[in-house]
Amino acid sequence: MVVGMQGRTELPLFPLGNVLFTGGRLPLQIFEPRYVDMISACAKSDTGFGVVLIRRGNEVRVDKDEDAPSIFDIGTYASIVDFNPLPNGRLGIITEGGLKFRVFSTWEKDDRLLIGEVEFFSEEHAEGIGEQFEPLVDILRRLAQDPIIQRLGVDIDYTDARSVSWRLAELLPIDPETKQSLLQMRIPRERLAEIKRLVSKLQGFAS
């Protein structure tokens, strides 16, 4: 459940070196006390948190005087869909991406949990794939055969340009900042066109 989707609202933020897309699933290991408390609060209130890509800085802050990481201002709402206590004593969770949001300002609580004033974007409009992007569907079908991806239970609609573009953006071997640029695009076929260009570039490097 997303609370306060109309207008601006406060949302706990989890800065990461990864990008979460709508409908995607991202496993996380939780061990820092501020995030353990955040996950506990989310579970009790049936709410989620925001995943944002780090622009500069580190995910884990060891030094108490270390500044909060600089983040990109477009992120994705993350709902917790599964818990999995890990052998190393950490808490494992699986999150699922929801709506995107824009961060307008941030501040830290006493426990150094980052809070953002955010506003959610509306859902992207559904679009068909289009014949020119069918080769990308074939690539996605092959990538989705990976056992790790299958275990996550990601739902893929191969007829929907949104679903295909989000899943390709997640699974292709591209750097996080490029993934972020794909996240920030609002039109699915435009995202597919950029992915097609990136795939051609990757295939050129491989040949």
Summary of the structure (lengths in Angstrom):
residues: 207
radius of gyration: 17.5
end to end distance: 45.8
largest distance: 53.9
contacts: 621
relative contact order: 0.17
helix: 34%
strand: 31%
